[in-house]
Amino acid sequence: MINLYIDFDGVLVDTINETYKMLDELGIQISDCERVNKFYRELDWNKILSNTKELNNSFLNIDKLQESGIFNISILTTVHSINEIKAKVSYIRSKNKNIPIICVPKGIEKSDIVDPKNALLVDDYGGNLKSWISNGGIGIKFDYNQSSKYITITSLEDILNSKEILKMIQKAISNSDKKVLKRL
């Protein structure tokens, strides 16, 4: 099986757009890292998650990906505070009881927390993908723009439907794992 890591914010749930609107309303520029980090640390994550929509049936698609037998799936999410961790874990558990959740403290690379070699990362942030790929991983951009320099999807379901992604997975999987190769 191949490791598939899925970002939370902006991939599973539309928290990025929601919080960016809030930052704009507060007059906080995205480039003001200190104020932005303070905003995210102090944010009521339970309230945000209860008022923010899931993107493209993400959790149903995670179930489909798990059922394929091709992937070991984990959610790999950047966090700013303990309150954010608690809210995200509670939210994820309400959708999927079994999926591993890996929290990455803000300022640390995802590729420093887990081994990206031959593993997939679905993320909406190009910086995470750049680091992931440079450390031997397969980066997939979650984006509606479709003009990215990365392989781009708009739904997790696209992972099983993209010939380009499936070819990359086949290259990453050892020939000794014949069961997974047959499923592709």
N, C-alpha and C positions, 0 to 999 in steps of 0.2 A: 504494500500500500504506500501511497505517496502522501507526505504531509501537506495539508492545505490549511493555511492560516488566513483568517478573514478578519479584517478590520471592523470595528463597530461603528464609530461615528462617520456618517457619510456613505456607508456601505450597507449596513443593516438597518439603521435608523437615521432619519434626516436631521440629526442634531446640529450638523454644521450650519445648514441654512438658517435654522431657528436661532442658534446662538449668534451667528453673524448679524442677523437682524437686530438682536438685543444689543450687541456691541455698537452697532450703528446708531441705534436710538439713544444710547448712553454717550455718544460722541467719542468712543474709544476706537482709535485707528488700529488695524491689524498689525501694523508695524511697531506699535508700542508694546513690546513684549512683556514688560513689567506689569502694565495695567491689564493686558489680556490674560496673563497667567493668574493674576489676582482675581479677575472676573471668574475664570474657570474654577479656581480653588473654592470660591465662595458661592458658586452657583447652586441652586436647589435642584439637584439632579433628578430627584424623584418627581418633582413638578415638571421639569423639562421632558422627561421620558413619558410621563402620562399624557402630555399634550403634543407629542411629536409622532409623526407617522412612520411606520415601518416602510422600508423601500422595496417595492416590487416583490412582495411575498417572500422576503428574504428567509424567514425561518422555515417556511414550507419548502423552499428550494434547498436549504441546508438538509432537511430531512431526505429529500430526493438524492442529494449528493452522498449522504451517509448510506442510503439504501443501495447505491451503485456498487459499493464494496471496493471502490478504487482509492478512496481517501481516508486518511486519519485527519479529522477536522478539529481545529481549535479556533477560538476567537482570540485575537491578539489585539488588545486595545491600549492606547495611550491614556494615562490617567493623571490627574492633577492633585487628587486628594482622596482620603479614606472614604469620605461621603460619596464621592463619585464611584469608587470601587463598589461600595455597598449597593448603591442604586443600580448600577449596571448589572451586577451579579443577580440581584433580585429580579430585574427586568428579564434578563436572559433565561433565568430559571423558570420564569412564568411561561416561556415559549419553548424551551428545550431543557429538560432536566439533566441530560447526560453530557452535553458538550463541554469539553475543557475550556476554561477561561484563563487567559494569561494576561495579567495587567503589567504594563510597561510604564514606569515613572516618566513623566515629562522630562525631556532632555537626554534620555537614553535611547539609543538606536534599537529598533525591534530586532535587527540582525545581531545585536549583542546579547539579547535575552534568549533567543532560540537559534538553532543551527539552520541557516537558510539553504544549505547545500542541497540542490535538487528538490527543494520544497517550493510550493506555490504560495505567494502572498497576493491577496486581493485587497487593494487599498486605493483610496481616492487621493492620497497625497503622494505626489511624484518624488519627494525627498526620501520617503520610506522605500519606494520602489527602487530608486537609484542605489541606495545602500544595499538593499536586498540582492539586487542583480550583481553588484560588484563583489558580493560575497558568495556567489555561486548559486543563487536562487533564481526562480522564475517569477517575474513580476507581472501582475495583471492589474491594469488601471480600471477602477470603477468610476465611470464618468459618462455623462450624457453628451459631452462635447464631441466625442469620436474622432478628434483631430490630434490625439496624443501621439507621442513617439513610442508609447508602450502599446502592447496588445490591450484593447479596451473592450469592456463589457458594460452593459447597463442593467444586467440582472445576473444573479448567481447561477441561474438556469443556463446561461450562455456557456458556462464552463463545460458542460456536457455536450453542447451543440456546436462548439467551435472546432473545426478541423485543425486550425493553427494551434490551439491550446492542446488538443489531444496529441498532436505530433510532438509538441514540446514535452508533454508528460511521457510519451513513449520513449523519447531520448533519455529522460531522467531515470526511468525505471530500469533496473538491472534485468538483463535477460533471464536471470534465475527466478524472477518473480513472474512466472508464466501465467498464474491465475489472474493477476491484474491485467497483464497484456491481453489475455483472451477477452476480458470485459470491454476493452477499448475497441 
